[in-house]
């Protein structure tokens, strides 16, 4: 790829493997929604850690967007603990 190539999203630019790209997109979307819910509920990092059943440093990593620190299933669990409903739409 040349430096002038256009990408549809940041994950396409950072990752060549389409399977990994899709996983990163899903994790990124969930992380942003979880961070927004924490903010909307006015939770401190310590309070969020208690609700999410994780440590405060893990909450900090989540809020900083450290995507490689979180698996998709872990993020689904966190979303559920915050009262969110996660659904997956599969298309061909």
PyMOL Python script that loads the backbone (N, CA, C, O; Angstrom):
from pymol import cmd

cmd.read_pdbstr("""\
ATOM      1  N   UNK A   1       0.830  -1.180   0.000  1.00  0.00           N
ATOM      2  CA  UNK A   1       0.000   0.000   0.000  1.00  0.00           C
ATOM      3  C   UNK A   1       0.872   1.240   0.000  1.00  0.00           C
ATOM      4  O   UNK A   1       1.938   1.275   0.614  1.00  0.00           O
ATOM      5  N   UNK A   2       0.411   2.224  -0.680  1.00  0.00           N
ATOM      6  CA  UNK A   2       1.157   3.479  -0.719  1.00  0.00           C
ATOM      7  C   UNK A   2       0.651   4.409   0.367  1.00  0.00           C
ATOM      8  O   UNK A   2      -0.388   4.165   0.979  1.00  0.00           O
ATOM      9  N   UNK A   3       1.397   5.473   0.596  1.00  0.00           N
ATOM     10  CA  UNK A   3       1.002   6.414   1.642  1.00  0.00           C
ATOM     11  C   UNK A   3      -0.258   7.191   1.274  1.00  0.00           C
ATOM     12  O   UNK A   3      -0.832   7.866   2.129  1.00  0.00           O
ATOM     13  N   UNK A   4      -0.695   7.110   0.028  1.00  0.00           N
ATOM     14  CA  UNK A   4      -1.892   7.822  -0.414  1.00  0.00           C
ATOM     15  C   UNK A   4      -3.154   6.958  -0.393  1.00  0.00           C
ATOM     16  O   UNK A   4      -4.232   7.434  -0.750  1.00  0.00           O
ATOM     17  N   UNK A   5      -3.030   5.686   0.024  1.00  0.00           N
ATOM     18  CA  UNK A   5      -4.196   4.806   0.068  1.00  0.00           C
ATOM     19  C   UNK A   5      -5.231   5.335   1.052  1.00  0.00           C
ATOM     20  O   UNK A   5      -4.886   5.889   2.096  1.00  0.00           O
ATOM     21  N   UNK A   6      -6.503   5.159   0.707  1.00  0.00           N
ATOM     22  CA  UNK A   6      -7.621   5.558   1.562  1.00  0.00           C
ATOM     23  C   UNK A   6      -8.167   4.311   2.261  1.00  0.00           C
ATOM     24  O   UNK A   6      -8.195   3.226   1.681  1.00  0.00           O
ATOM     25  N   UNK A   7      -8.595   4.478   3.498  1.00  0.00           N
ATOM     26  CA  UNK A   7      -9.161   3.376   4.261  1.00  0.00           C
ATOM     27  C   UNK A   7     -10.547   3.778   4.738  1.00  0.00           C
ATOM     28  O   UNK A   7     -10.802   4.948   5.020  1.00  0.00           O
ATOM     29  N   UNK A   8     -11.442   2.796   4.825  1.00  0.00           N
ATOM     30  CA  UNK A   8     -12.802   3.094   5.267  1.00  0.00           C
ATOM     31  C   UNK A   8     -12.872   3.351   6.766  1.00  0.00           C
ATOM     32  O   UNK A   8     -13.792   4.020   7.235  1.00  0.00           O
ATOM     33  N   UNK A   9     -11.910   2.827   7.524  1.00  0.00           N
ATOM     34  CA  UNK A   9     -11.846   3.097   8.955  1.00  0.00           C
ATOM     35  C   UNK A   9     -10.428   2.860   9.449  1.00  0.00           C
ATOM     36  O   UNK A   9      -9.591   2.310   8.733  1.00  0.00           O
ATOM     37  N   UNK A  10     -10.174   3.272  10.656  1.00  0.00           N
ATOM     38  CA  UNK A  10      -8.821   3.197  11.213  1.00  0.00           C
ATOM     39  C   UNK A  10      -8.333   1.758  11.329  1.00  0.00           C
ATOM     40  O   UNK A  10      -7.141   1.499  11.163  1.00  0.00           O
ATOM     41  N   UNK A  11      -9.237   0.813  11.614  1.00  0.00           N
ATOM     42  CA  UNK A  11      -8.808  -0.575  11.790  1.00  0.00           C
ATOM     43  C   UNK A  11      -8.317  -1.176  10.479  1.00  0.00           C
ATOM     44  O   UNK A  11      -7.425  -2.023  10.487  1.00  0.00           O
ATOM     45  N   UNK A  12      -8.884  -0.751   9.356  1.00  0.00           N
ATOM     46  CA  UNK A  12      -8.396  -1.219   8.059  1.00  0.00           C
ATOM     47  C   UNK A  12      -6.968  -0.747   7.819  1.00  0.00           C
ATOM     48  O   UNK A  12      -6.172  -1.444   7.190  1.00  0.00           O
ATOM     49  N   UNK A  13      -6.654   0.433   8.322  1.00  0.00           N
ATOM     50  CA  UNK A  13      -5.312   0.982   8.146  1.00  0.00           C
ATOM     51  C   UNK A  13      -4.304   0.304   9.065  1.00  0.00           C
ATOM     52  O   UNK A  13      -3.135   0.160   8.709  1.00  0.00           O
ATOM     53  N   UNK A  14      -4.751  -0.109  10.239  1.00  0.00           N
ATOM     54  CA  UNK A  14      -3.833  -0.657  11.240  1.00  0.00           C
ATOM     55  C   UNK A  14      -3.674  -2.165  11.183  1.00  0.00           C
ATOM     56  O   UNK A  14      -2.687  -2.708  11.679  1.00  0.00           O
ATOM     57  N   UNK A  15      -4.630  -2.837  10.587  1.00  0.00           N
ATOM     58  CA  UNK A  15      -4.634  -4.295  10.607  1.00  0.00           C
ATOM     59  C   UNK A  15      -4.960  -4.836   9.221  1.00  0.00           C
ATOM     60  O   UNK A  15      -5.964  -4.453   8.620  1.00  0.00           O
ATOM     61  N   UNK A  16      -4.108  -5.731   8.714  1.00  0.00           N
ATOM     62  CA  UNK A  16      -4.318  -6.315   7.390  1.00  0.00           C
ATOM     63  C   UNK A  16      -5.331  -7.459   7.390  1.00  0.00           C
ATOM     64  O   UNK A  16      -6.017  -7.679   6.392  1.00  0.00           O
ATOM     65  N   UNK A  17      -5.428  -8.179   8.490  1.00  0.00           N
ATOM     66  CA  UNK A  17      -6.304  -9.343   8.581  1.00  0.00           C
ATOM     67  C   UNK A  17      -7.760  -8.899   8.764  1.00  0.00           C
ATOM     68  O   UNK A  17      -8.082  -8.283   9.779  1.00  0.00           O
ATOM     69  N   UNK A  18      -8.647  -9.198   7.806  1.00  0.00           N
ATOM     70  CA  UNK A  18     -10.040  -8.757   7.913  1.00  0.00           C
ATOM     71  C   UNK A  18     -10.769  -9.335   9.133  1.00  0.00           C
ATOM     72  O   UNK A  18     -11.670  -8.692   9.672  1.00  0.00           O
ATOM     73  N   UNK A  19     -10.393 -10.523   9.565  1.00  0.00           N
ATOM     74  CA  UNK A  19     -11.009 -11.108  10.757  1.00  0.00           C
ATOM     75  C   UNK A  19     -10.640 -10.280  11.981  1.00  0.00           C
ATOM     76  O   UNK A  19     -11.498  -9.956  12.802  1.00  0.00           O
ATOM     77  N   UNK A  20      -9.385  -9.947  12.095  1.00  0.00           N
ATOM     78  CA  UNK A  20      -8.920  -9.123  13.223  1.00  0.00           C
ATOM     79  C   UNK A  20      -9.518  -7.716  13.143  1.00  0.00           C
ATOM     80  O   UNK A  20      -9.863  -7.135  14.172  1.00  0.00           O
ATOM     81  N   UNK A  21      -9.646  -7.163  11.936  1.00  0.00           N
ATOM     82  CA  UNK A  21     -10.269  -5.843  11.758  1.00  0.00           C
ATOM     83  C   UNK A  21     -11.676  -5.832  12.343  1.00  0.00           C
ATOM     84  O   UNK A  21     -12.049  -4.911  13.071  1.00  0.00           O
ATOM     85  N   UNK A  22     -12.448  -6.856  12.022  1.00  0.00           N
ATOM     86  CA  UNK A  22     -13.832  -6.926  12.507  1.00  0.00           C
ATOM     87  C   UNK A  22     -13.871  -7.030  14.024  1.00  0.00           C
ATOM     88  O   UNK A  22     -14.700  -6.387  14.667  1.00  0.00           O
ATOM     89  N   UNK A  23     -12.987  -7.829  14.600  1.00  0.00           N
ATOM     90  CA  UNK A  23     -12.925  -7.960  16.050  1.00  0.00           C
ATOM     91  C   UNK A  23     -12.566  -6.631  16.705  1.00  0.00           C
ATOM     92  O   UNK A  23     -13.150  -6.261  17.724  1.00  0.00           O
ATOM     93  N   UNK A  24     -11.620  -5.924  16.132  1.00  0.00           N
ATOM     94  CA  UNK A  24     -11.229  -4.616  16.667  1.00  0.00           C
ATOM     95  C   UNK A  24     -12.378  -3.619  16.589  1.00  0.00           C
ATOM     96  O   UNK A  24     -12.591  -2.839  17.517  1.00  0.00           O
ATOM     97  N   UNK A  25     -13.120  -3.642  15.484  1.00  0.00           N
ATOM     98  CA  UNK A  25     -14.269  -2.740  15.334  1.00  0.00           C
ATOM     99  C   UNK A  25     -15.306  -2.999  16.425  1.00  0.00           C
ATOM    100  O   UNK A  25     -15.820  -2.063  17.038  1.00  0.00           O
ATOM    101  N   UNK A  26     -15.606  -4.269  16.660  1.00  0.00           N
ATOM    102  CA  UNK A  26     -16.594  -4.624  17.677  1.00  0.00           C
ATOM    103  C   UNK A  26     -16.126  -4.232  19.075  1.00  0.00           C
ATOM    104  O   UNK A  26     -16.891  -3.664  19.854  1.00  0.00           O
ATOM    105  N   UNK A  27     -14.877  -4.536  19.387  1.00  0.00           N
ATOM    106  CA  UNK A  27     -14.355  -4.182  20.713  1.00  0.00           C
ATOM    107  C   UNK A  27     -14.326  -2.675  20.903  1.00  0.00           C
ATOM    108  O   UNK A  27     -14.664  -2.176  21.976  1.00  0.00           O
ATOM    109  N   UNK A  28     -13.928  -1.955  19.874  1.00  0.00           N
ATOM    110  CA  UNK A  28     -13.880  -0.499  19.951  1.00  0.00           C
ATOM    111  C   UNK A  28     -15.264   0.084  20.213  1.00  0.00           C
ATOM    112  O   UNK A  28     -15.425   0.956  21.066  1.00  0.00           O
ATOM    113  N   UNK A  29     -16.260  -0.399  19.478  1.00  0.00           N
ATOM    114  CA  UNK A  29     -17.630   0.095  19.652  1.00  0.00           C
ATOM    115  C   UNK A  29     -18.129  -0.179  21.065  1.00  0.00           C
ATOM    116  O   UNK A  29     -18.728   0.692  21.696  1.00  0.00           O
ATOM    117  N   UNK A  30     -17.885  -1.382  21.559  1.00  0.00           N
ATOM    118  CA  UNK A  30     -18.315  -1.718  22.915  1.00  0.00           C
ATOM    119  C   UNK A  30     -17.594  -0.873  23.956  1.00  0.00           C
ATOM    120  O   UNK A  30     -18.214  -0.393  24.905  1.00  0.00           O
ATOM    121  N   UNK A  31     -16.304  -0.690  23.787  1.00  0.00           N
ATOM    122  CA  UNK A  31     -15.545   0.118  24.744  1.00  0.00           C
ATOM    123  C   UNK A  31     -16.072   1.544  24.802  1.00  0.00           C
ATOM    124  O   UNK A  31     -16.190   2.120  25.884  1.00  0.00           O
ATOM    125  N   UNK A  32     -16.386   2.113  23.657  1.00  0.00           N
ATOM    126  CA  UNK A  32     -16.913   3.482  23.635  1.00  0.00           C
ATOM    127  C   UNK A  32     -18.275   3.561  24.312  1.00  0.00           C
ATOM    128  O   UNK A  32     -18.544   4.506  25.055  1.00  0.00           O
ATOM    129  N   UNK A  33     -19.133   2.582  24.064  1.00  0.00           N
ATOM    130  CA  UNK A  33     -20.460   2.572  24.685  1.00  0.00           C
ATOM    131  C   UNK A  33     -20.356   2.385  26.198  1.00  0.00           C
ATOM    132  O   UNK A  33     -21.073   3.042  26.954  1.00  0.00           O
ATOM    133  N   UNK A  34     -19.480   1.504  26.639  1.00  0.00           N
ATOM    134  CA  UNK A  34     -19.289   1.276  28.071  1.00  0.00           C
ATOM    135  C   UNK A  34     -18.752   2.535  28.738  1.00  0.00           C
ATOM    136  O   UNK A  34     -19.236   2.927  29.800  1.00  0.00           O
ATOM    137  N   UNK A  35     -17.769   3.164  28.133  1.00  0.00           N
ATOM    138  CA  UNK A  35     -17.203   4.403  28.689  1.00  0.00           C
ATOM    139  C   UNK A  35     -18.272   5.485  28.783  1.00  0.00           C
ATOM    140  O   UNK A  35     -18.328   6.223  29.766  1.00  0.00           O
ATOM    141  N   UNK A  36     -19.115   5.578  27.767  1.00  0.00           N
ATOM    142  CA  UNK A  36     -20.198   6.569  27.771  1.00  0.00           C
ATOM    143  C   UNK A  36     -21.198   6.272  28.886  1.00  0.00           C
ATOM    144  O   UNK A  36     -21.673   7.190  29.555  1.00  0.00           O
ATOM    145  N   UNK A  37     -21.517   4.997  29.086  1.00  0.00           N
ATOM    146  CA  UNK A  37     -22.462   4.619  30.143  1.00  0.00           C
ATOM    147  C   UNK A  37     -21.881   4.947  31.520  1.00  0.00           C
ATOM    148  O   UNK A  37     -22.599   5.437  32.392  1.00  0.00           O
ATOM    149  N   UNK A  38     -20.603   4.684  31.720  1.00  0.00           N
ATOM    150  CA  UNK A  38     -19.949   5.023  32.990  1.00  0.00           C
ATOM    151  C   UNK A  38     -20.053   6.525  33.238  1.00  0.00           C
ATOM    152  O   UNK A  38     -20.372   6.961  34.344  1.00  0.00           O
ATOM    153  N   UNK A  39     -19.783   7.302  32.205  1.00  0.00           N
ATOM    154  CA  UNK A  39     -19.869   8.767  32.310  1.00  0.00           C
ATOM    155  C   UNK A  39     -21.302   9.209  32.600  1.00  0.00           C
ATOM    156  O   UNK A  39     -21.537  10.024  33.492  1.00  0.00           O
ATOM    157  N   UNK A  40     -22.261   8.664  31.838  1.00  0.00           N
ATOM    158  CA  UNK A  40     -23.664   9.042  31.996  1.00  0.00           C
ATOM    159  C   UNK A  40     -24.192   8.723  33.393  1.00  0.00           C
ATOM    160  O   UNK A  40     -25.026   9.452  33.930  1.00  0.00           O
ATOM    161  N   UNK A  41     -23.703   7.630  33.976  1.00  0.00           N
ATOM    162  CA  UNK A  41     -24.144   7.245  35.312  1.00  0.00           C
ATOM    163  C   UNK A  41     -23.378   7.991  36.406  1.00  0.00           C
ATOM    164  O   UNK A  41     -23.672   7.841  37.592  1.00  0.00           O
ATOM    165  N   UNK A  42     -22.397   8.795  35.998  1.00  0.00           N
ATOM    166  CA  UNK A  42     -21.631   9.578  36.960  1.00  0.00           C
ATOM    167  C   UNK A  42     -20.786   8.736  37.899  1.00  0.00           C
ATOM    168  O   UNK A  42     -20.538   9.127  39.040  1.00  0.00           O
ATOM    169  N   UNK A  43     -20.345   7.585  37.422  1.00  0.00           N
ATOM    170  CA  UNK A  43     -19.556   6.685  38.260  1.00  0.00           C
ATOM    171  C   UNK A  43     -18.092   7.105  38.303  1.00  0.00           C
ATOM    172  O   UNK A  43     -17.515   7.497  37.288  1.00  0.00           O
ATOM    173  N   UNK A  44     -17.508   7.019  39.476  1.00  0.00           N
ATOM    174  CA  UNK A  44     -16.061   7.170  39.576  1.00  0.00           C
ATOM    175  C   UNK A  44     -15.440   5.879  39.059  1.00  0.00           C
ATOM    176  O   UNK A  44     -16.142   4.888  38.859  1.00  0.00           O
ATOM    177  N   UNK A  45     -14.141   5.886  38.844  1.00  0.00           N
ATOM    178  CA  UNK A  45     -13.476   4.660  38.402  1.00  0.00           C
ATOM    179  C   UNK A  45     -13.615   3.566  39.452  1.00  0.00           C
ATOM    180  O   UNK A  45     -13.793   2.398  39.107  1.00  0.00           O
ATOM    181  N   UNK A  46     -13.539   3.927  40.718  1.00  0.00           N
ATOM    182  CA  UNK A  46     -13.682   2.938  41.794  1.00  0.00           C
ATOM    183  C   UNK A  46     -15.093   2.349  41.801  1.00  0.00           C
ATOM    184  O   UNK A  46     -15.261   1.141  41.967  1.00  0.00           O
ATOM    185  N   UNK A  47     -16.098   3.191  41.623  1.00  0.00           N
ATOM    186  CA  UNK A  47     -17.480   2.707  41.575  1.00  0.00           C
ATOM    187  C   UNK A  47     -17.707   1.824  40.352  1.00  0.00           C
ATOM    188  O   UNK A  47     -18.355   0.781  40.442  1.00  0.00           O
ATOM    189  N   UNK A  48     -17.176   2.245  39.221  1.00  0.00           N
ATOM    190  CA  UNK A  48     -17.307   1.453  37.998  1.00  0.00           C
ATOM    191  C   UNK A  48     -16.630   0.097  38.169  1.00  0.00           C
ATOM    192  O   UNK A  48     -17.154  -0.922  37.718  1.00  0.00           O
ATOM    193  N   UNK A  49     -15.481   0.084  38.812  1.00  0.00           N
ATOM    194  CA  UNK A  49     -14.765  -1.171  39.046  1.00  0.00           C
ATOM    195  C   UNK A  49     -15.619  -2.137  39.860  1.00  0.00           C
ATOM    196  O   UNK A  49     -15.659  -3.334  39.576  1.00  0.00           O
ATOM    197  N   UNK A  50     -16.294  -1.611  40.866  1.00  0.00           N
ATOM    198  CA  UNK A  50     -17.153  -2.450  41.703  1.00  0.00           C
ATOM    199  C   UNK A  50     -18.315  -3.021  40.889  1.00  0.00           C
ATOM    200  O   UNK A  50     -18.611  -4.212  40.976  1.00  0.00           O
ATOM    201  N   UNK A  51     -18.963  -2.180  40.106  1.00  0.00           N
ATOM    202  CA  UNK A  51     -20.093  -2.617  39.274  1.00  0.00           C
ATOM    203  C   UNK A  51     -19.639  -3.648  38.240  1.00  0.00           C
ATOM    204  O   UNK A  51     -20.331  -4.636  37.995  1.00  0.00           O
ATOM    205  N   UNK A  52     -18.479  -3.413  37.640  1.00  0.00           N
ATOM    206  CA  UNK A  52     -17.989  -4.262  36.554  1.00  0.00           C
ATOM    207  C   UNK A  52     -17.243  -5.504  37.031  1.00  0.00           C
ATOM    208  O   UNK A  52     -16.907  -6.376  36.230  1.00  0.00           O
ATOM    209  N   UNK A  53     -16.983  -5.584  38.339  1.00  0.00           N
ATOM    210  CA  UNK A  53     -16.240  -6.710  38.927  1.00  0.00           C
ATOM    211  C   UNK A  53     -14.814  -6.788  38.381  1.00  0.00           C
ATOM    212  O   UNK A  53     -14.294  -7.869  38.105  1.00  0.00           O
ATOM    213  N   UNK A  54     -14.206  -5.626  38.233  1.00  0.00           N
ATOM    214  CA  UNK A  54     -12.815  -5.543  37.794  1.00  0.00           C
ATOM    215  C   UNK A  54     -12.086  -4.552  38.694  1.00  0.00           C
ATOM    216  O   UNK A  54     -12.708  -3.894  39.527  1.00  0.00           O
ATOM    217  N   UNK A  55     -10.787  -4.445  38.530  1.00  0.00           N
ATOM    218  CA  UNK A  55     -10.007  -3.504  39.334  1.00  0.00           C
ATOM    219  C   UNK A  55     -10.103  -2.091  38.758  1.00  0.00           C
ATOM    220  O   UNK A  55     -10.442  -1.906  37.590  1.00  0.00           O
ATOM    221  N   UNK A  56      -9.802  -1.108  39.591  1.00  0.00           N
ATOM    222  CA  UNK A  56      -9.807   0.282  39.130  1.00  0.00           C
ATOM    223  C   UNK A  56      -8.796   0.499  38.014  1.00  0.00           C
ATOM    224  O   UNK A  56      -9.101   1.220  37.063  1.00  0.00           O
ATOM    225  N   UNK A  57      -7.581  -0.102  38.086  1.00  0.00           N
ATOM    226  CA  UNK A  57      -6.658   0.070  36.955  1.00  0.00           C
ATOM    227  C   UNK A  57      -7.215  -0.477  35.632  1.00  0.00           C
ATOM    228  O   UNK A  57      -6.904   0.047  34.563  1.00  0.00           O
ATOM    229  N   UNK A  58      -8.044  -1.537  35.707  1.00  0.00           N
ATOM    230  CA  UNK A  58      -8.673  -2.056  34.480  1.00  0.00           C
ATOM    231  C   UNK A  58      -9.694  -1.058  33.938  1.00  0.00           C
ATOM    232  O   UNK A  58      -9.818  -0.893  32.724  1.00  0.00           O
ATOM    233  N   UNK A  59     -10.426  -0.390  34.837  1.00  0.00           N
ATOM    234  CA  UNK A  59     -11.364   0.649  34.402  1.00  0.00           C
ATOM    235  C   UNK A  59     -10.590   1.766  33.721  1.00  0.00           C
ATOM    236  O   UNK A  59     -11.001   2.270  32.676  1.00  0.00           O
ATOM    237  N   UNK A  60      -9.471   2.147  34.314  1.00  0.00           N
ATOM    238  CA  UNK A  60      -8.636   3.194  33.730  1.00  0.00           C
ATOM    239  C   UNK A  60      -8.188   2.808  32.322  1.00  0.00           C
ATOM    240  O   UNK A  60      -8.237   3.626  31.403  1.00  0.00           O
ATOM    241  N   UNK A  61      -7.751   1.559  32.159  1.00  0.00           N
ATOM    242  CA  UNK A  61      -7.321   1.079  30.835  1.00  0.00           C
ATOM    243  C   UNK A  61      -8.481   1.125  29.844  1.00  0.00           C
ATOM    244  O   UNK A  61      -8.301   1.498  28.684  1.00  0.00           O
ATOM    245  N   UNK A  62      -9.664   0.747  30.302  1.00  0.00           N
ATOM    246  CA  UNK A  62     -10.858   0.794  29.454  1.00  0.00           C
ATOM    247  C   UNK A  62     -11.139   2.218  29.001  1.00  0.00           C
ATOM    248  O   UNK A  62     -11.372   2.463  27.817  1.00  0.00           O
ATOM    249  N   UNK A  63     -11.119   3.154  29.939  1.00  0.00           N
ATOM    250  CA  UNK A  63     -11.431   4.545  29.623  1.00  0.00           C
ATOM    251  C   UNK A  63     -10.361   5.202  28.753  1.00  0.00           C
ATOM    252  O   UNK A  63     -10.634   6.173  28.047  1.00  0.00           O
ATOM    253  N   UNK A  64      -9.147   4.669  28.810  1.00  0.00           N
ATOM    254  CA  UNK A  64      -8.062   5.178  27.965  1.00  0.00           C
ATOM    255  C   UNK A  64      -8.055   4.522  26.585  1.00  0.00           C
ATOM    256  O   UNK A  64      -7.240   4.867  25.730  1.00  0.00           O
ATOM    257  N   UNK A  65      -8.973   3.572  26.377  1.00  0.00           N
ATOM    258  CA  UNK A  65      -9.083   2.938  25.067  1.00  0.00           C
ATOM    259  C   UNK A  65      -8.021   1.900  24.766  1.00  0.00           C
ATOM    260  O   UNK A  65      -7.694   1.672  23.602  1.00  0.00           O
ATOM    261  N   UNK A  66      -7.480   1.271  25.788  1.00  0.00           N
ATOM    262  CA  UNK A  66      -6.441   0.252  25.583  1.00  0.00           C
ATOM    263  C   UNK A  66      -7.093  -1.042  25.095  1.00  0.00           C
ATOM    264  O   UNK A  66      -7.284  -1.994  25.852  1.00  0.00           O
ATOM    265  N   UNK A  67      -7.418  -1.041  23.835  1.00  0.00           N
ATOM    266  CA  UNK A  67      -8.228  -2.095  23.225  1.00  0.00           C
ATOM    267  C   UNK A  67      -7.603  -3.485  23.329  1.00  0.00           C
ATOM    268  O   UNK A  67      -8.325  -4.472  23.462  1.00  0.00           O
ATOM    269  N   UNK A  68      -6.297  -3.576  23.270  1.00  0.00           N
ATOM    270  CA  UNK A  68      -5.643  -4.881  23.326  1.00  0.00           C
ATOM    271  C   UNK A  68      -5.692  -5.517  24.708  1.00  0.00           C
ATOM    272  O   UNK A  68      -5.324  -6.680  24.871  1.00  0.00           O
ATOM    273  N   UNK A  69      -6.147  -4.758  25.707  1.00  0.00           N
ATOM    274  CA  UNK A  69      -6.260  -5.289  27.064  1.00  0.00           C
ATOM    275  C   UNK A  69      -7.592  -5.991  27.313  1.00  0.00           C
ATOM    276  O   UNK A  69      -7.797  -6.556  28.387  1.00  0.00           O
ATOM    277  N   UNK A  70      -8.506  -5.964  26.330  1.00  0.00           N
ATOM    278  CA  UNK A  70      -9.859  -6.472  26.555  1.00  0.00           C
ATOM    279  C   UNK A  70     -10.315  -7.394  25.437  1.00  0.00           C
ATOM    280  O   UNK A  70     -10.163  -7.094  24.253  1.00  0.00           O
ATOM    281  N   UNK A  71     -10.886  -8.538  25.850  1.00  0.00           N
ATOM    282  CA  UNK A  71     -11.470  -9.474  24.896  1.00  0.00           C
ATOM    283  C   UNK A  71     -12.935  -9.115  24.685  1.00  0.00           C
ATOM    284  O   UNK A  71     -13.552  -8.467  25.530  1.00  0.00           O
ATOM    285  N   UNK A  72     -13.471  -9.528  23.582  1.00  0.00           N
ATOM    286  CA  UNK A  72     -14.857  -9.231  23.243  1.00  0.00           C
ATOM    287  C   UNK A  72     -15.823  -9.774  24.298  1.00  0.00           C
ATOM    288  O   UNK A  72     -16.746  -9.068  24.705  1.00  0.00           O
ATOM    289  N   UNK A  73     -15.628 -11.002  24.740  1.00  0.00           N
ATOM    290  CA  UNK A  73     -16.545 -11.579  25.724  1.00  0.00           C
ATOM    291  C   UNK A  73     -16.492 -10.835  27.054  1.00  0.00           C
ATOM    292  O   UNK A  73     -17.511 -10.710  27.733  1.00  0.00           O
ATOM    293  N   UNK A  74     -15.323 -10.345  27.429  1.00  0.00           N
ATOM    294  CA  UNK A  74     -15.184  -9.562  28.656  1.00  0.00           C
ATOM    295  C   UNK A  74     -15.965  -8.263  28.544  1.00  0.00           C
ATOM    296  O   UNK A  74     -16.627  -7.853  29.497  1.00  0.00           O
ATOM    297  N   UNK A  75     -15.895  -7.619  27.399  1.00  0.00           N
ATOM    298  CA  UNK A  75     -16.620  -6.365  27.185  1.00  0.00           C
ATOM    299  C   UNK A  75     -18.130  -6.584  27.176  1.00  0.00           C
ATOM    300  O   UNK A  75     -18.878  -5.737  27.664  1.00  0.00           O
ATOM    301  N   UNK A  76     -18.583  -7.698  26.633  1.00  0.00           N
ATOM    302  CA  UNK A  76     -20.013  -8.021  26.660  1.00  0.00           C
ATOM    303  C   UNK A  76     -20.472  -8.180  28.109  1.00  0.00           C
ATOM    304  O   UNK A  76     -21.535  -7.682  28.482  1.00  0.00           O
ATOM    305  N   UNK A  77     -19.678  -8.868  28.920  1.00  0.00           N
ATOM    306  CA  UNK A  77     -20.002  -9.024  30.342  1.00  0.00           C
ATOM    307  C   UNK A  77     -20.094  -7.665  31.033  1.00  0.00           C
ATOM    308  O   UNK A  77     -21.018  -7.426  31.811  1.00  0.00           O
ATOM    309  N   UNK A  78     -19.148  -6.783  30.757  1.00  0.00           N
ATOM    310  CA  UNK A  78     -19.144  -5.454  31.369  1.00  0.00           C
ATOM    311  C   UNK A  78     -20.383  -4.669  30.967  1.00  0.00           C
ATOM    312  O   UNK A  78     -21.020  -4.032  31.807  1.00  0.00           O
ATOM    313  N   UNK A  79     -20.723  -4.711  29.699  1.00  0.00           N
ATOM    314  CA  UNK A  79     -21.902  -3.993  29.217  1.00  0.00           C
ATOM    315  C   UNK A  79     -23.153  -4.496  29.934  1.00  0.00           C
ATOM    316  O   UNK A  79     -24.000  -3.702  30.343  1.00  0.00           O
ATOM    317  N   UNK A  80     -23.263  -5.793  30.084  1.00  0.00           N
ATOM    318  CA  UNK A  80     -24.412  -6.378  30.774  1.00  0.00           C
ATOM    319  C   UNK A  80     -24.480  -5.894  32.223  1.00  0.00           C
ATOM    320  O   UNK A  80     -25.558  -5.571  32.720  1.00  0.00           O
ATOM    321  N   UNK A  81     -23.348  -5.845  32.888  1.00  0.00           N
ATOM    322  CA  UNK A  81     -23.316  -5.394  34.289  1.00  0.00           C
ATOM    323  C   UNK A  81     -23.727  -3.929  34.435  1.00  0.00           C
ATOM    324  O   UNK A  81     -24.154  -3.501  35.507  1.00  0.00           O
ATOM    325  N   UNK A  82     -23.597  -3.171  33.356  1.00  0.00           N
ATOM    326  CA  UNK A  82     -24.020  -1.767  33.363  1.00  0.00           C
ATOM    327  C   UNK A  82     -25.468  -1.601  32.896  1.00  0.00           C
ATOM    328  O   UNK A  82     -25.946  -0.480  32.716  1.00  0.00           O
ATOM    329  N   UNK A  83     -26.158  -2.726  32.702  1.00  0.00           N
ATOM    330  CA  UNK A  83     -27.560  -2.672  32.302  1.00  0.00           C
ATOM    331  C   UNK A  83     -27.780  -2.494  30.816  1.00  0.00           C
ATOM    332  O   UNK A  83     -28.871  -2.125  30.382  1.00  0.00           O
ATOM    333  N   UNK A  84     -26.754  -2.755  30.042  1.00  0.00           N
ATOM    334  CA  UNK A  84     -26.850  -2.612  28.597  1.00  0.00           C
ATOM    335  C   UNK A  84     -27.208  -3.959  27.971  1.00  0.00           C
ATOM    336  O   UNK A  84     -26.903  -5.016  28.522  1.00  0.00           O
ATOM    337  N   UNK A  85     -27.856  -3.899  26.820  1.00  0.00           N
ATOM    338  CA  UNK A  85     -28.172  -5.101  26.051  1.00  0.00           C
ATOM    339  C   UNK A  85     -27.263  -5.117  24.824  1.00  0.00           C
ATOM    340  O   UNK A  85     -27.220  -4.153  24.061  1.00  0.00           O
ATOM    341  N   UNK A  86     -26.549  -6.206  24.645  1.00  0.00           N
ATOM    342  CA  UNK A  86     -25.653  -6.344  23.497  1.00  0.00           C
ATOM    343  C   UNK A  86     -26.247  -7.383  22.557  1.00  0.00           C
ATOM    344  O   UNK A  86     -26.588  -8.489  22.976  1.00  0.00           O
ATOM    345  N   UNK A  87     -26.367  -7.021  21.292  1.00  0.00           N
ATOM    346  CA  UNK A  87     -26.831  -7.976  20.295  1.00  0.00           C
ATOM    347  C   UNK A  87     -25.856  -7.963  19.128  1.00  0.00           C
ATOM    348  O   UNK A  87     -25.159  -6.980  18.877  1.00  0.00           O
ATOM    349  N   UNK A  88     -25.834  -9.073  18.433  1.00  0.00           N
ATOM    350  CA  UNK A  88     -24.936  -9.203  17.292  1.00  0.00           C
ATOM    351  C   UNK A  88     -25.781  -9.395  16.044  1.00  0.00           C
ATOM    352  O   UNK A  88     -26.685 -10.229  16.012  1.00  0.00           O
ATOM    353  N   UNK A  89     -25.478  -8.620  15.032  1.00  0.00           N
ATOM    354  CA  UNK A  89     -26.148  -8.730  13.748  1.00  0.00           C
ATOM    355  C   UNK A  89     -25.169  -9.379  12.778  1.00  0.00           C
ATOM    356  O   UNK A  89     -24.115  -8.816  12.484  1.00  0.00           O
ATOM    357  N   UNK A  90     -25.514 -10.545  12.289  1.00  0.00           N
ATOM    358  CA  UNK A  90     -24.647 -11.263  11.363  1.00  0.00           C
ATOM    359  C   UNK A  90     -25.220 -11.126   9.957  1.00  0.00           C
ATOM    360  O   UNK A  90     -26.394 -11.411   9.723  1.00  0.00           O
ATOM    361  N   UNK A  91     -24.384 -10.689   9.033  1.00  0.00           N
ATOM    362  CA  UNK A  91     -24.819 -10.523   7.645  1.00  0.00           C
ATOM    363  C   UNK A  91     -23.814 -11.174   6.710  1.00  0.00           C
ATOM    364  O   UNK A  91     -22.624 -11.251   7.015  1.00  0.00           O
ATOM    365  N   UNK A  92     -24.294 -11.632   5.592  1.00  0.00           N
ATOM    366  CA  UNK A  92     -23.411 -12.257   4.604  1.00  0.00           C
ATOM    367  C   UNK A  92     -22.899 -11.222   3.638  1.00  0.00           C
ATOM    368  O   UNK A  92     -22.138 -11.549   2.728  1.00  0.00           O
TER     369      UNK A  92
END
""", "prot")
cmd.dss("prot")
cmd.show_as("cartoon", "prot")
cmd.util.cbc("prot")
cmd.orient("prot")
